[in-house]
Amino acid sequence: MTRRSGLWITLEGGDGSGKTTQAERLEHWLIEEGRTVVRTREPGGSEVGQLIREIVLHHRGDIAPRAEALLYAADRAHHVATVVRPALERGEIVLQDRYLDSSVAYQGAGRVLDATEVRDLSLWAADGALPDLTMLLDLDPAAARARLDSADKPFDRLEAEKVDFHTRVRAAYLALADAEPERFLVVDAAASPDEIAEAIRARVAAILPPAA
């Protein structure tokens, strides 16, 4: 990946772990600190990604696991090339909901594909790009399902999977964090939103590049 001057932060975790809430809080704090923030997500962080998101999350009917993994990788390739890389080269902060760790957890462990192959596919698609920091909001699948149920909205294809699927996803996330402790911050998503936000801000503050 081209040399960059910005900062790339991703948020990961199972469905219902509170990523959106914490992304909003972190974005507001960074803006208050005078930073330019590009808030984005996968899938769906570009026009092409919106089309892919509709397929992988809302398509009625089955999608073959390998086809699903390839669709996510296609979204990732376009997203990194057209959204993430340009923002980092401008010196901005990219705050992103999900990246390749989601594919390793959901398509690798969840769909029982080879996790190494899924990761290698994503790295090839994104030209080897990895975030500077990844926040993993860790939550027991049963607690996450209770949160989703209370939200009273339709489940997407992945949210609707059974508990054993989400248990495999959680285990895969924790294994990824153990393998790359320098990149990951694991946060107990059962803590209060304020406690979680404080832990995230402390870690981000320690690696923020000098303001322009």
MDTraj code that builds the backbone (N, CA, C; nanometers):
import mdtraj as md
import numpy as np

residues = "MET THR ARG ARG SER GLY LEU TRP ILE THR LEU GLU GLY GLY ASP GLY SER GLY LYS THR THR GLN ALA GLU ARG LEU GLU HIS TRP LEU ILE GLU GLU GLY ARG THR VAL VAL ARG THR ARG GLU PRO GLY GLY SER GLU VAL GLY GLN LEU ILE ARG GLU ILE VAL LEU HIS HIS ARG GLY ASP ILE ALA PRO ARG ALA GLU ALA LEU LEU TYR ALA ALA ASP ARG ALA HIS HIS VAL ALA THR VAL VAL ARG PRO ALA LEU GLU ARG GLY GLU ILE VAL LEU GLN ASP ARG TYR LEU ASP SER SER VAL ALA TYR GLN GLY ALA GLY ARG VAL LEU ASP ALA THR GLU VAL ARG ASP LEU SER LEU TRP ALA ALA ASP GLY ALA LEU PRO ASP LEU THR MET LEU LEU ASP LEU ASP PRO ALA ALA ALA ARG ALA ARG LEU ASP SER ALA ASP LYS PRO PHE ASP ARG LEU GLU ALA GLU LYS VAL ASP PHE HIS THR ARG VAL ARG ALA ALA TYR LEU ALA LEU ALA ASP ALA GLU PRO GLU ARG PHE LEU VAL VAL ASP ALA ALA ALA SER PRO ASP GLU ILE ALA GLU ALA ILE ARG ALA ARG VAL ALA ALA ILE LEU PRO PRO ALA ALA".split()
xyz = np.array([
    [0.0843, -0.1195, 0.0000],
    [0.0000, 0.0000, 0.0000],
    [0.0880, 0.1247, 0.0000],
    [0.0435, 0.2288, -0.0690],
    [0.1200, 0.3524, -0.0784],
    [0.1427, 0.4123, 0.0605],
    [0.2568, 0.4742, 0.0802],
    [0.2860, 0.5402, 0.2072],
    [0.1759, 0.6415, 0.2387],
    [0.1337, 0.6450, 0.3629],
    [0.0208, 0.7276, 0.4005],
    [0.0533, 0.8097, 0.5232],
    [-0.0223, 0.9180, 0.5431],
    [0.0000, 1.0035, 0.6594],
    [-0.1197, 1.0054, 0.7530],
    [-0.2292, 0.9402, 0.7149],
    [-0.3472, 0.9368, 0.7992],
    [-0.3446, 0.8213, 0.8980],
    [-0.4612, 0.7917, 0.9539],
    [-0.4747, 0.6833, 1.0515],
    [-0.5981, 0.6025, 1.0159],
    [-0.5842, 0.4702, 1.0206],
    [-0.6928, 0.3805, 0.9801],
    [-0.7349, 0.2966, 1.0998],
    [-0.8594, 0.3149, 1.1422],
    [-0.9136, 0.2442, 1.2581],
    [-1.0344, 0.1632, 1.2133],
    [-1.0368, 0.0361, 1.2502],
    [-1.1536, -0.0466, 1.2199],
    [-1.2184, -0.0937, 1.3497],
    [-1.3493, -0.1152, 1.3431],
    [-1.4247, -0.1708, 1.4548],
    [-1.4812, -0.3050, 1.4127],
    [-1.4579, -0.4047, 1.4969],
    [-1.5028, -0.5402, 1.4684],
    [-1.5829, -0.5943, 1.5869],
    [-1.6556, -0.7021, 1.5609],
    [-1.7321, -0.7668, 1.6661],
    [-1.8557, -0.8313, 1.6089],
    [-1.9174, -0.9162, 1.6872],
    [-2.0383, -0.9832, 1.6433],
    [-2.1543, -0.8866, 1.6292],
    [-2.2593, -0.9312, 1.5625],
    [-2.3792, -0.8492, 1.5481],
    [-2.4382, -0.8229, 1.6864],
    [-2.4732, -0.6963, 1.7121],
    [-2.5281, -0.6594, 1.8418],
    [-2.4250, -0.6181, 1.9440],
    [-2.2980, -0.6091, 1.9047],
    [-2.1926, -0.5766, 2.0009],
    [-2.1781, -0.4272, 2.0274],
    [-2.2447, -0.3430, 1.9495],
    [-2.2407, -0.1993, 1.9751],
    [-2.1402, -0.1212, 1.8928],
    [-2.0987, -0.1759, 1.7784],
    [-1.9995, -0.1075, 1.6957],
    [-2.0470, 0.0283, 1.6466],
    [-2.1716, 0.0363, 1.6041],
    [-2.2232, 0.1627, 1.5500],
    [-2.2226, 0.2717, 1.6555],
    [-2.2669, 0.2395, 1.7753],
    [-2.2672, 0.3371, 1.8853],
    [-2.1270, 0.3877, 1.9128],
    [-2.0309, 0.2973, 1.9209],
    [-1.8946, 0.3386, 1.9532],
    [-1.8281, 0.4114, 1.8365],
    [-1.8618, 0.3752, 1.7133],
    [-1.8083, 0.4486, 1.5986],
    [-1.8569, 0.5933, 1.6014],
    [-1.9831, 0.6134, 1.6347],
    [-2.0386, 0.7486, 1.6433],
    [-1.9683, 0.8298, 1.7521],
    [-1.9484, 0.7697, 1.8678],
    [-1.8830, 0.8402, 1.9782],
    [-1.7383, 0.8762, 1.9436],
    [-1.6683, 0.7804, 1.8833],
    [-1.5291, 0.8066, 1.8478],
    [-1.5200, 0.9133, 1.7398],
    [-1.6083, 0.9089, 1.6432],
    [-1.6097, 1.0105, 1.5382],
    [-1.6310, 1.1495, 1.5970],
    [-1.7265, 1.1638, 1.6860],
    [-1.7536, 1.2943, 1.7461],
    [-1.6327, 1.3454, 1.8237],
    [-1.5681, 1.2560, 1.8976],
    [-1.4507, 1.2966, 1.9749],
    [-1.3367, 1.3408, 1.8834],
    [-1.3129, 1.2655, 1.7774],
    [-1.2051, 1.3011, 1.6855],
    [-1.2316, 1.4352, 1.6176],
    [-1.3568, 1.4600, 1.5812],
    [-1.3906, 1.5890, 1.5199],
    [-1.3690, 1.7021, 1.6189],
    [-1.4059, 1.6796, 1.7455],
    [-1.3822, 1.7806, 1.8485],
    [-1.2329, 1.8083, 1.8664],
    [-1.1513, 1.7068, 1.8383],
    [-1.0058, 1.7229, 1.8460],
    [-0.9485, 1.7894, 1.7206],
    [-1.0352, 1.8274, 1.6290],
    [-0.9919, 1.8970, 1.5095],
    [-0.9477, 1.8073, 1.3957],
    [-0.9871, 1.6803, 1.4002],
    [-0.9450, 1.5860, 1.2969],
    [-1.0514, 1.5734, 1.1879],
    [-1.0073, 1.5439, 1.0677],
    [-1.0978, 1.5140, 0.9572],
    [-1.1193, 1.3637, 0.9541],
    [-1.2447, 1.3228, 0.9644],
    [-1.2779, 1.1805, 0.9761],
    [-1.3586, 1.1357, 0.8545],
    [-1.3191, 1.0234, 0.7978],
    [-1.3976, 0.9570, 0.6940],
    [-1.4611, 0.8350, 0.7588],
    [-1.5910, 0.8397, 0.7773],
    [-1.6647, 0.7288, 0.8386],
    [-1.7163, 0.6385, 0.7279],
    [-1.6839, 0.5097, 0.7374],
    [-1.7221, 0.4190, 0.6302],
    [-1.7482, 0.2799, 0.6858],
    [-1.7828, 0.1874, 0.5984],
    [-1.8179, 0.0531, 0.6425],
    [-1.7964, -0.0467, 0.5301],
    [-1.7909, -0.1740, 0.5701],
    [-1.7905, -0.2845, 0.4737],
    [-1.8927, -0.3886, 0.5183],
    [-1.9697, -0.4381, 0.4226],
    [-1.9794, -0.3898, 0.2844],
    [-2.0636, -0.2636, 0.2772],
    [-2.0465, -0.1881, 0.1699],
    [-2.1342, -0.0740, 0.1455],
    [-2.0724, 0.0628, 0.1583],
    [-1.9395, 0.0730, 0.1624],
    [-1.8765, 0.2030, 0.1789],
    [-1.8549, 0.2786, 0.0495],
    [-1.9060, 0.2253, -0.0606],
    [-1.8956, 0.2906, -0.1909],
    [-2.0226, 0.2582, -0.2683],
    [-2.0394, 0.3195, -0.3856],
    [-2.1579, 0.2899, -0.4659],
    [-2.1601, 0.1427, -0.5078],
    [-2.0460, 0.0921, -0.5488],
    [-2.0374, -0.0499, -0.5829],
    [-2.0664, -0.1343, -0.4589],
    [-2.0113, -0.0918, -0.3461],
    [-2.0316, -0.1650, -0.2219],
    [-2.1764, -0.1708, -0.1781],
    [-2.2532, -0.0654, -0.2074],
    [-2.3951, -0.0666, -0.1714],
    [-2.4684, -0.1782, -0.2453],
    [-2.4329, -0.1983, -0.3709],
    [-2.4948, -0.3055, -0.4491],
    [-2.4575, -0.4424, -0.3927],
    [-2.3297, -0.4580, -0.3571],
    [-2.2849, -0.5853, -0.3005],
    [-2.3485, -0.6089, -0.1640],
    [-2.3615, -0.5028, -0.0832],
    [-2.4244, -0.5155, 0.0481],
    [-2.5674, -0.5694, 0.0365],
    [-2.6383, -0.5203, -0.0611],
    [-2.7756, -0.5652, -0.0803],
    [-2.7800, -0.7153, -0.1097],
    [-2.6813, -0.7632, -0.1839],
    [-2.6773, -0.9058, -0.2171],
    [-2.6409, -0.9898, -0.0948],
    [-2.5297, -0.9547, -0.0279],
    [-2.4785, -1.0436, 0.0778],
    [-2.5613, -1.0385, 0.2058],
    [-2.6299, -0.9262, 0.2314],
    [-2.7050, -0.9154, 0.3563],
    [-2.8553, -0.9293, 0.3399],
    [-2.9073, -0.9012, 0.2204],
    [-3.0526, -0.8974, 0.2063],
    [-3.1079, -0.9855, 0.0938],
    [-3.0210, -1.0585, 0.0256],
    [-3.0678, -1.1487, -0.0803],
    [-3.1553, -1.2580, -0.0205],
    [-3.2701, -1.2812, -0.0820],
    [-3.3592, -1.3874, -0.0364],
    [-3.3157, -1.5193, -0.0989],
    [-3.2761, -1.6107, -0.0147],
    [-3.2268, -1.7384, -0.0639],
    [-3.0812, -1.7584, -0.0268],
    [-3.0319, -1.8765, -0.0549],
    [-2.8957, -1.9124, -0.0173],
    [-2.7928, -1.8521, -0.1128],
    [-2.6748, -1.8246, -0.0580],
    [-2.5577, -1.7881, -0.1379],
    [-2.4489, -1.8876, -0.0996],
    [-2.3875, -1.9497, -0.1961],
    [-2.2811, -2.0461, -0.1676],
    [-2.1714, -1.9777, -0.0859],
    [-2.1181, -2.0433, 0.0183],
    [-2.0189, -1.9791, 0.1047],
    [-1.9002, -1.9183, 0.0309],
    [-1.8469, -1.9886, -0.0692],
    [-1.7327, -1.9327, -0.1431],
    [-1.7743, -1.8109, -0.2248],
    [-1.8944, -1.8137, -0.2798],
    [-1.9436, -1.6973, -0.3530],
    [-1.9587, -1.5785, -0.2586],
    [-2.0083, -1.6049, -0.1377],
    [-2.0218, -1.4982, -0.0392],
    [-1.8861, -1.4364, -0.0059],
    [-1.7855, -1.5221, 0.0171],
    [-1.6515, -1.4721, 0.0473],
    [-1.5958, -1.3878, -0.0671],
    [-1.6200, -1.4306, -0.1900],
    [-1.5714, -1.3559, -0.3060],
    [-1.6422, -1.2217, -0.3206],
    [-1.7704, -1.2169, -0.2888],
    [-1.8432, -1.0899, -0.2949],
    [-1.7882, -0.9903, -0.1939],
    [-1.7613, -1.0371, -0.0730],
    [-1.7022, -0.9484, 0.0272],
    [-1.5642, -0.9003, -0.0170],
    [-1.4858, -0.9889, -0.0774],
    [-1.3527, -0.9496, -0.1237],
    [-1.3617, -0.8474, -0.2371],
    [-1.4606, -0.8630, -0.3247],
    [-1.4783, -0.7664, -0.4335],
    [-1.5130, -0.6283, -0.3778],
    [-1.6024, -0.6255, -0.2815],
    [-1.6352, -0.4985, -0.2161],
    [-1.5112, -0.4370, -0.1543],
    [-1.4313, -0.5200, -0.0889],
    [-1.3112, -0.4721, -0.0180],
    [-1.2097, -0.4141, -0.1162],
    [-1.1905, -0.4798, -0.2274],
    [-1.0945, -0.4308, -0.3260],
    [-1.1310, -0.2913, -0.3742],
    [-1.2579, -0.2717, -0.4077],
    [-1.3026, -0.1415, -0.4580],
    [-1.3017, -0.0369, -0.3464],
    [-1.3428, -0.0772, -0.2285],
    [-1.3510, 0.0161, -0.1160],
    [-1.2140, 0.0702, -0.0768],
    [-1.1159, -0.0175, -0.0650],
    [-0.9811, 0.0268, -0.0282],
    [-0.9231, 0.1172, -0.1357],
    [-0.9435, 0.0804, -0.2617],
    [-0.8854, 0.1581, -0.3716],
    [-0.9490, 0.2956, -0.3876],
    [-1.0803, 0.3061, -0.3621],
    [-1.1506, 0.4306, -0.3948],
    [-1.1875, 0.5158, -0.2737],
    [-1.1887, 0.4571, -0.1544],
    [-1.2280, 0.5323, -0.0342],
    [-1.1153, 0.5389, 0.0683],
    [-1.0646, 0.4230, 0.1090],
    [-0.9691, 0.4186, 0.2199],
    [-0.8342, 0.4776, 0.1817],
    [-0.7746, 0.4247, 0.0761],
    [-0.6403, 0.4710, 0.0386],
    [-0.6356, 0.6215, 0.0100],
    [-0.7290, 0.6766, -0.0694],
    [-0.7237, 0.8225, -0.0935],
    [-0.7364, 0.9046, 0.0344],
    [-0.8222, 0.8626, 0.1275],
    [-0.8382, 0.9372, 0.2529],
    [-0.7101, 0.9345, 0.3351],
    [-0.6453, 0.8196, 0.3428],
    [-0.5206, 0.8099, 0.4194],
    [-0.4106, 0.8939, 0.3560],
    [-0.4068, 0.8958, 0.2239],
    [-0.3048, 0.9753, 0.1560],
    [-0.3281, 1.1248, 0.1758],
    [-0.4538, 1.1639, 0.2025],
    [-0.4842, 1.3041, 0.2341],
    [-0.4540, 1.3368, 0.3801],
    [-0.4138, 1.2371, 0.4581],
    [-0.3830, 1.2597, 0.5984],
    [-0.5042, 1.2553, 0.6892],
    [-0.6147, 1.1971, 0.6428],
    [-0.7377, 1.1925, 0.7207],
    [-0.7446, 1.0647, 0.8044],
    [-0.8413, 1.0619, 0.8947],
    [-0.8618, 0.9447, 0.9786],
    [-0.9788, 0.8653, 0.9226],
    [-0.9532, 0.7414, 0.8879],
    [-1.0580, 0.6528, 0.8385],
    [-1.1105, 0.5713, 0.9564],
    [-1.2392, 0.5834, 0.9804],
    [-1.3061, 0.5109, 1.0879],
    [-1.4046, 0.4158, 1.0225],
    [-1.3754, 0.2867, 1.0309],
    [-1.4441, 0.1886, 0.9456],
    [-1.5099, 0.0778, 1.0271],
    [-1.6356, 0.0522, 0.9961],
    [-1.7114, -0.0573, 1.0559],
    [-1.6893, -0.1829, 0.9715],
    [-1.6096, -0.2755, 1.0224],
    [-1.5749, -0.4049, 0.9619],
    [-1.4702, -0.3932, 0.8507],
    [-1.3838, -0.4955, 0.8499],
    [-1.2834, -0.5088, 0.7439],
    [-1.2546, -0.6580, 0.7283],
    [-1.1344, -0.6938, 0.6909],
    [-1.1074, -0.8334, 0.6561],
    [-1.1215, -0.9297, 0.7731],
    [-1.1057, -0.8797, 0.8970],
    [-1.1233, -0.9686, 1.0114],
    [-1.2661, -1.0230, 1.0163],
    [-1.3616, -0.9438, 0.9689],
    [-1.4991, -0.9922, 0.9615],
    [-1.5106, -1.1104, 0.8654],
    [-1.4412, -1.1036, 0.7536],
    [-1.4467, -1.2142, 0.6584],
    [-1.3851, -1.3409, 0.7171],
    [-1.2728, -1.3259, 0.7874],
    [-1.2095, -1.4424, 0.8489],
    [-1.3032, -1.5052, 0.9520],
    [-1.3713, -1.4187, 1.0308],
    [-1.4606, -1.4688, 1.1353],
    [-1.5910, -1.5240, 1.0785],
    [-1.6550, -1.4483, 0.9901],
    [-1.7881, -1.4872, 0.9415],
    [-1.7819, -1.5895, 0.8283],
    [-1.7016, -1.5627, 0.7260],
    [-1.6964, -1.6571, 0.6150],
    [-1.5996, -1.7731, 0.6460],
    [-1.4916, -1.7430, 0.7180],
    [-1.3988, -1.8489, 0.7542],
    [-1.4567, -1.9417, 0.8595],
    [-1.4743, -1.8894, 0.9818],
    [-1.5239, -1.9731, 1.0915],
    [-1.6739, -1.9983, 1.0810],
    [-1.7502, -1.8922, 1.0556],
    [-1.8951, -1.9073, 1.0514],
    [-1.9413, -2.0014, 0.9424],
    [-1.8885, -1.9831, 0.8215],
    [-1.9273, -2.0680, 0.7084],
    [-1.8403, -2.1928, 0.6955],
    [-1.7448, -2.2078, 0.7871],
    [-1.6549, -2.3232, 0.7907],
    [-1.5760, -2.3357, 0.6601],
    [-1.5215, -2.2238, 0.6159],
    [-1.4242, -2.2232, 0.5074],
    [-1.2842, -2.2167, 0.5690],
    [-1.1817, -2.2302, 0.4867],
    [-1.0446, -2.2221, 0.5355],
    [-1.0119, -2.0768, 0.5687],
    [-0.9862, -2.0487, 0.6962],
    [-0.9653, -1.9109, 0.7405],
    [-0.8432, -1.8474, 0.6754],
    [-0.7379, -1.9252, 0.6566],
    [-0.6167, -1.8711, 0.5938],
    [-0.6450, -1.8314, 0.4495],
    [-0.7182, -1.9149, 0.3783],
    [-0.7526, -1.8826, 0.2396],
    [-0.8400, -1.7573, 0.2327],
    [-0.9355, -1.7439, 0.3246],
    [-1.0215, -1.6256, 0.3260],
    [-0.9399, -1.5006, 0.3536],
    [-0.8492, -1.5084, 0.4490],
    [-0.7650, -1.3928, 0.4809],
    [-0.6739, -1.3571, 0.3632],
    [-0.6128, -1.4584, 0.3033],
    [-0.5241, -1.4328, 0.1898],
    [-0.6004, -1.3705, 0.0733],
    [-0.7230, -1.4153, 0.0505],
    [-0.8061, -1.3567, -0.0548],
    [-0.8298, -1.2083, -0.0284],
    [-0.8628, -1.1752, 0.0954],
    [-0.8884, -1.0355, 0.1300],
    [-0.7623, -0.9514, 0.1183],
    [-0.6500, -1.0051, 0.1633],
    [-0.5246, -0.9305, 0.1535],
    [-0.4871, -0.9061, 0.0081],
    [-0.5099, -1.0052, -0.0779],
    [-0.4839, -0.9849, -0.2207],
    [-0.5766, -0.8777, -0.2757],
    [-0.7046, -0.8847, -0.2408],
    [-0.8018, -0.7877, -0.2912],
    [-0.7662, -0.6455, -0.2488],
    [-0.7141, -0.6312, -0.1274],
    [-0.6848, -0.4980, -0.0724],
    [-0.5378, -0.4609, -0.0869],
    [-0.4639, -0.5347, -0.1682],
    [-0.3227, -0.5052, -0.1923],
    [-0.2435, -0.5030, -0.0611],
    [-0.2781, -0.5951, 0.0286],
    [-0.2028, -0.6103, 0.1528],
    [-0.2340, -0.5111, 0.2625],
    [-0.3353, -0.4282, 0.2435],
    [-0.3621, -0.3202, 0.3390],
    [-0.4187, -0.3725, 0.4709],
    [-0.3600, -0.3262, 0.5822],
    [-0.4090, -0.3576, 0.7153],
    [-0.4278, -0.2289, 0.7951],
    [-0.5281, -0.2248, 0.8821],
    [-0.5510, -0.1046, 0.9635],
    [-0.4377, -0.0817, 1.0644],
    [-0.4288, 0.0418, 1.1110],
    [-0.3346, 0.0734, 1.2182],
    [-0.3841, 0.0191, 1.3521],
    [-0.5147, 0.0184, 1.3701],
    [-0.5736, -0.0237, 1.4966],
    [-0.7104, -0.0864, 1.4709],
    [-0.7362, -0.1977, 1.5375],
    [-0.8656, -0.2646, 1.5266],
    [-0.9246, -0.2816, 1.6652],
    [-1.0434, -0.2256, 1.6855],
    [-1.1166, -0.2394, 1.8110],
    [-1.2097, -0.3592, 1.7997],
    [-1.1938, -0.4576, 1.8855],
    [-1.2827, -0.5739, 1.8873],
    [-1.3759, -0.5617, 2.0072],
    [-1.5039, -0.5414, 1.9785],
    [-1.6049, -0.5370, 2.0836],
    [-1.6545, -0.6790, 2.1059],
    [-1.6114, -0.7378, 2.2150],
    [-1.6373, -0.8791, 2.2414],
    [-1.7607, -0.8954, 2.3293],
    [-1.8547, -0.9788, 2.2830],
    [-1.9791, -0.9984, 2.3561],
    [-2.0279, -1.1413, 2.3378],
    [-2.0761, -1.2016, 2.4464],
    [-2.1338, -1.3347, 2.4396],
    [-2.2488, -1.3361, 2.3388],
    [-2.2556, -1.4371, 2.2504],
    [-2.3608, -1.4399, 2.1483],
    [-2.5030, -1.4343, 2.2042],
    [-2.5260, -1.4948, 2.3208],
    [-2.6605, -1.4906, 2.3790],
    [-2.6990, -1.3480, 2.4171],
    [-2.6037, -1.2738, 2.4739],
    [-2.6308, -1.1350, 2.5091],
    [-2.6507, -1.0502, 2.3844],
    [-2.5726, -1.0795, 2.2813],
    [-2.5877, -1.0060, 2.1558],
    [-2.7249, -1.0311, 2.0938],
    [-2.7716, -1.1555, 2.0968],
    [-2.9016, -1.1874, 2.0404],
    [-3.0126, -1.1161, 2.1174],
    [-2.9990, -1.1058, 2.2492],
    [-3.0988, -1.0343, 2.3290],
    [-3.1057, -0.8879, 2.2868],
    [-2.9897, -0.8282, 2.2585],
    [-2.9879, -0.6891, 2.2114],
    [-3.0571, -0.6763, 2.0764],
    [-3.0271, -0.7681, 1.9867],
    [-3.0880, -0.7624, 1.8539],
    [-3.2392, -0.7809, 1.8629],
    [-3.2823, -0.8725, 1.9489],
    [-3.4265, -0.8949, 1.9655],
    [-3.4955, -0.7691, 2.0165],
    [-3.4306, -0.6994, 2.1098],
    [-3.4924, -0.5800, 2.1682],
    [-3.4981, -0.4640, 2.0706],
    [-3.4137, -0.4679, 1.9655],
    [-3.4125, -0.3598, 1.8659],
    [-3.5370, -0.3622, 1.7784],
    [-3.6058, -0.4751, 1.7735],
    [-3.7328, -0.4875, 1.7022],
    [-3.7218, -0.4456, 1.5558],
    [-3.6221, -0.5038, 1.4869],
    [-3.6091, -0.4800, 1.3429],
    [-3.5725, -0.6121, 1.2756],
    [-3.6006, -0.6236, 1.1469],
    [-3.5719, -0.7503, 1.0783],
    [-3.4224, -0.7834, 1.0802],
    [-3.3899, -0.9104, 1.0950],
    [-3.2514, -0.9553, 1.0906],
    [-3.2042, -0.9644, 0.9459],
    [-3.0757, -0.9326, 0.9226],
    [-3.0184, -0.9594, 0.7911],
    [-2.9738, -1.1060, 0.7865],
    [-2.9144, -1.1465, 0.6748],
    [-2.8820, -1.2883, 0.6560],
    [-2.7878, -1.3417, 0.7633],
    [-2.6904, -1.2614, 0.8052],
    [-2.5933, -1.3084, 0.9035],
    [-2.6482, -1.2997, 1.0455],
    [-2.7191, -1.1933, 1.0756],
    [-2.7807, -1.1819, 1.2081],
    [-2.8749, -1.2984, 1.2362],
    [-2.9397, -1.3500, 1.1318],
    [-3.0394, -1.4558, 1.1478],
    [-2.9785, -1.5946, 1.1682],
    [-2.8452, -1.6060, 1.1566],
    [-2.7833, -1.7374, 1.1755],
    [-2.7985, -1.7854, 1.3199],
    [-2.7872, -1.9168, 1.3384],
    [-2.8076, -1.9763, 1.4701],
    [-2.6896, -1.9509, 1.5632],
    [-2.7107, -1.9829, 1.6911],
    [-2.6131, -1.9469, 1.7935],
    [-2.4782, -2.0149, 1.7710],
    [-2.4758, -2.1384, 1.7167],
    [-2.3470, -2.2045, 1.6961],
    [-2.2627, -2.1308, 1.5922],
    [-2.3274, -2.0728, 1.4932],
    [-2.2581, -1.9895, 1.3939],
    [-2.1916, -1.8715, 1.4644],
    [-2.2662, -1.8000, 1.5471],
    [-2.2126, -1.6813, 1.6131],
    [-2.1092, -1.7164, 1.7202],
    [-2.1205, -1.8355, 1.7772],
    [-2.0181, -1.8813, 1.8714],
    [-1.8857, -1.9039, 1.7997],
    [-1.8905, -1.9626, 1.6803],
    [-1.7679, -1.9808, 1.6010],
    [-1.7090, -1.8464, 1.5604],
    [-1.7948, -1.7517, 1.5257],
    [-1.7485, -1.6183, 1.4870],
    [-1.6742, -1.5523, 1.6033],
    [-1.7326, -1.5589, 1.7222],
    [-1.6678, -1.4965, 1.8387],
    [-1.5318, -1.5604, 1.8669],
    [-1.5246, -1.6924, 1.8634],
    [-1.3980, -1.7606, 1.8892],
    [-1.2919, -1.7211, 1.7863],
    [-1.3336, -1.7075, 1.6609],
    [-1.2386, -1.6682, 1.5572],
    [-1.1869, -1.5274, 1.5802],
    [-1.2749, -1.4360, 1.6185],
    [-1.2313, -1.2993, 1.6483],
    [-1.1272, -1.2975, 1.7599],
    [-1.1539, -1.3702, 1.8673],
    [-1.0606, -1.3705, 1.9804],
    [-0.9267, -1.4316, 1.9412],
    [-0.9291, -1.5320, 1.8550],
    [-0.8041, -1.5908, 1.8066],
    [-0.7256, -1.4909, 1.7222],
    [-0.7951, -1.4143, 1.6398],
    [-0.7284, -1.3107, 1.5597],
    [-0.6623, -1.2068, 1.6492],
    [-0.7329, -1.1658, 1.7535],
    [-0.6786, -1.0665, 1.8455],
    [-0.5564, -1.1205, 1.9195],
    [-0.5614, -1.2473, 1.9577],
    [-0.4467, -1.3091, 2.0250],
    [-0.3254, -1.3143, 1.9337],
    [-0.3503, -1.3336, 1.8041],
    [-0.2405, -1.3467, 1.7079],
    [-0.1762, -1.2122, 1.6738],
    [-0.2519, -1.1019, 1.6873],
    [-0.1999, -0.9692, 1.6530],
    [-0.2305, -0.8682, 1.7644],
    [-0.1733, -0.8869, 1.8834],
    [-0.2063, -0.7982, 1.9956],
    [-0.1636, -0.6538, 1.9731],
    [-0.0657, -0.6328, 1.8858],
    [-0.0212, -0.4957, 1.8600],
    [-0.1237, -0.4183, 1.7773],
    [-0.2070, -0.4871, 1.7025],
    [-0.3083, -0.4198, 1.6210],
    [-0.4438, -0.4135, 1.6896],
    [-0.4752, -0.5108, 1.7713],
    [-0.6082, -0.5207, 1.8308],
    [-0.6153, -0.4607, 1.9707],
    [-0.7305, -0.4007, 1.9998],
    [-0.7717, -0.3723, 2.1364],
    [-0.9028, -0.4466, 2.1578],
    [-0.9050, -0.5399, 2.2520],
    [-1.0262, -0.6150, 2.2830],
    [-1.0974, -0.5461, 2.3987],
    [-1.2232, -0.5118, 2.3778],
    [-1.3026, -0.4397, 2.4773],
    [-1.4238, -0.5242, 2.5148],
    [-1.4549, -0.5302, 2.6430],
    [-1.5716, -0.6025, 2.6895],
    [-1.6964, -0.5236, 2.6511],
    [-1.7700, -0.5748, 2.5528],
    [-1.8863, -0.5015, 2.5031],
    [-2.0056, -0.5083, 2.5974],
    [-1.9925, -0.5836, 2.7079],
    [-2.0976, -0.5855, 2.8091],
    [-2.0836, -0.4693, 2.9071],
    [-1.9716, -0.3981, 2.9013],
    [-1.9520, -0.2807, 2.9865],
    [-2.0438, -0.1677, 2.9400],
    [-2.0484, -0.0601, 3.0178],
    [-2.1338, 0.0522, 2.9799],
    [-2.0766, 0.1218, 2.8569],
    [-2.1626, 0.1847, 2.7761],
    [-2.1129, 0.2575, 2.6588],
    [-2.0067, 0.3612, 2.6945],
    [-2.0209, 0.4266, 2.8092],
    [-1.9217, 0.5273, 2.8497],
    [-1.7866, 0.4629, 2.8791],
    [-1.7868, 0.3487, 2.9473],
    [-1.6608, 0.2800, 2.9780],
    [-1.5925, 0.2322, 2.8509],
    [-1.6710, 0.1807, 2.7587],
    [-1.6144, 0.1340, 2.6324],
    [-1.5533, 0.2513, 2.5554],
    [-1.6276, 0.3609, 2.5465],
    [-1.5798, 0.4783, 2.4731],
    [-1.4508, 0.5316, 2.5336],
    [-1.4422, 0.5315, 2.6656],
    [-1.3214, 0.5819, 2.7319],
    [-1.2005, 0.4947, 2.6997],
    [-1.2188, 0.3621, 2.7010],
    [-1.1084, 0.2719, 2.6694],
    [-1.0627, 0.2903, 2.5248],
    [-1.1577, 0.3080, 2.4348],
    [-1.1232, 0.3273, 2.2938],
    [-1.0502, 0.4592, 2.2736],
    [-1.0996, 0.5656, 2.3335],
    [-1.0347, 0.6971, 2.3180],
    [-0.8912, 0.6941, 2.3702],
    [-0.8690, 0.6257, 2.4818],
    [-0.7340, 0.6197, 2.5385],
    [-0.6373, 0.5525, 2.4418],
    [-0.6815, 0.4440, 2.3786],
    [-0.5929, 0.3737, 2.2849],
    [-0.5698, 0.4567, 2.1593],
    [-0.6745, 0.5205, 2.1073],
    [-0.6596, 0.6026, 1.9875],
    [-0.5711, 0.7236, 2.0143],
    [-0.5891, 0.7874, 2.1292],
    [-0.5092, 0.9057, 2.1612],
    [-0.3598, 0.8749, 2.1613],
    [-0.3257, 0.7508, 2.1982],
    [-0.1851, 0.7140, 2.2069],
    [-0.1183, 0.6995, 2.0705],
    [-0.1985, 0.6863, 1.9637],
    [-0.1380, 0.6648, 1.8322],
    [-0.1775, 0.7724, 1.7309],
    [-0.2505, 0.8755, 1.7749],
    [-0.2897, 0.9810, 1.6808],
    [-0.1661, 1.0511, 1.6246],
    [-0.1602, 1.0676, 1.4942],
    [-0.0486, 1.1439, 1.4371],
    [-0.0644, 1.2920, 1.4727],
    [0.0440, 1.3691, 1.4660],
    [0.0335, 1.5125, 1.4951],
    [-0.0709, 1.5798, 1.4057],
    [-0.1461, 1.6712, 1.4645],
    [-0.2461, 1.7440, 1.3861],
    [-0.1778, 1.8317, 1.2833],
    [-0.2442, 1.8472, 1.1688],
    [-0.1881, 1.9313, 1.0628],
    [-0.1851, 2.0772, 1.1064],
])
top = md.Topology()
chain = top.add_chain()
for i, resn in enumerate(residues, 1):
    res = top.add_residue(resn, chain, resSeq=i)
    for name in ("N", "CA", "C"):
        top.add_atom(name, md.element.get_by_symbol(name[0]), res)
traj = md.Trajectory(xyz[None], top)
